Amino acid sequence: MTAARSHDGPGPLRRAGRATGRALRTPFTGTARGIRKATHAHGAGESGLGKLIELHAVNGAGDVMITVALASTVFFSVPTDEARGRVALYLAITMAPFTLLAPVIGPLLDRLPHGRRAAMAGAMLARALLALTMSGAVATGGLELYPAALGVLVSSKAYGVVRSAVVPRLLPPKFSLVKANSRVTLAGLLATGVAAPIGAGLQTIGSAWPLYGACAIFIVGTFLAFTMPPKVDSAKGERRARLIDPQDHPHLPHRAEPVRRPAAPKPKRGRNGGRSNGEKPAKERPPGLRSVGGSVLHGLQANAAHRALSGFLIFFLAFLLREHPMAGQSAAVSLAIVGVSAGVGNACGTAVGAWLRARGPEVIIATVLGIALGTAVLAAVFFSTAAVAALGAVAGFTQALSKLSLDAMIQRDVPEEVRTSAFARSETLLQMAWVVGGGIGIALPLNAVLGISVAAGILALGAATSVRGLLGAARRGTPHPRVA
């Protein structure tokens, strides 16, 4: 009797334990299955794009953890005047060297087409190790923090360049590049939105804890990078690209055709039948750099204005709102309002870009540049809390939509064999524009009307150099079929 009870007794307990375990796991496993279903939909799982989407989400979560730790150390932990000096020092030690390194990133990665998975994994692992290095210095704010921050910045931008170059190789059937990039970008934005409050919570435990979290996230990203399909490392048929206007260089072909030297005159031969002047026979010139087309060039100029505006607003508004918060709000809440507005605008721009499916990208870029310029002018004239929030939202929206349209033009106008290189080089130039805009933002006095006027001037300069060319290209059309 006792044996029977002891035999039957644990059965219900085990069943109850299993049921409890399933109940606790269900929210996590159900969420994971839902995320995987979303990232792998419409053929993205079969093509490998789903894995890139997940990797980019991990990248965004890790980056925002490091941003929370740096912002708390460099910006929030000291008075405004001292914070301004610290941020200026941060720019001098990290951004200035980056402007010298950025032009090298694209060409260097262009020479490593067979190691793109390793390059992305290396960028993740480097940031994991650097986050650990920074965790020891973040509490004191010592100078050793800045070289590590420079390394994080360079690694992050190197990942971004490789990621842009990889997307064209992972397109599912009947998938446009703008749609693929919108999915990747949206995943990064959502991950950033989830990880930011987690990082802020870790910051309350200790200044090093967000960096520990970033380290763990980037280690996961290192392993995820190697799960990408092998075709990511394929460089079949690729060539390098140069960002020039073909109208200024009519002698360069628009297609990927080999450039040959003109036939050299036959050298005179000596008595023994050899060449009298020691010349070697003329050889074919190896395939040279290719033009990416006028539409892409003007689209890049417009996007550079958007990216410079982004860098400018981040630094200028950070100090302006800290010194002069929005009415009835603290400095942290004021910054959060503008940051959330920009994030929501960016997400909306990404969603609209996928919905538009890249129809008429030249007109889209010119239109959103005009919208951003008009909003900046109105914000300068009628400066208020609502105007600043609206400018942040519009800046995020127009930057996202303009970048997706630029991606669509690169897919449409640039031959496949040079498309990867064009992405790498254009991304590097846009990152440099962000650095320039950030430098202007930190250098200006904290005058609201002056600062927003400068923001409008940045956009006006971009419009002056690009809108006419974009609209002219839209009227002429393109000999290349549009990608829907």
Buried (B, 14 or more C-beta within 10 A) or exposed (E): EEEEEEEEEEEEEEEEEEEEEEEEEEEEEEEEEEBBEBBBEBBBBEBBBBBBBBBBBBBBBBBBBBBBBBBBBBBBBBEEEEBBEBBBBBBEBBBEBBEEBBEEBBEBBBEEBEBBBBBBBBBBBBBBBBBBBBBBBBEEBEEEBBBBBBBBBBBBBBBBBBBBBBBBBBBBEEBBBBBBBBBBBBBBBBBBBEBBEBBBEBBEEEBBBBBBBBBBBBBBBBEBBEEBBEEBBEBEEBBBBBBBBBEEEEEBBBEBEEBEEEEEEEBEEEEEEEEEEEEEEBEEEEBEBBBBBBBBBBBBBBBBBBBBBBBBBBBBBBBBBBBEBBEEBEBEEBBBBBBBBBBBBBBBBBBBBBEBBBEBBBBBBBBBBBBBBEBBBBBBEEBEBEBBBBBBBBBBBBBBBBBBBBBBBBBBBBBBBBBBBBBBBBBBBBBBBBBBBBBBBBEBEBEBEEBBBBBBBBBBBBBEBBBEBBBEBBEEEBEBEBBE
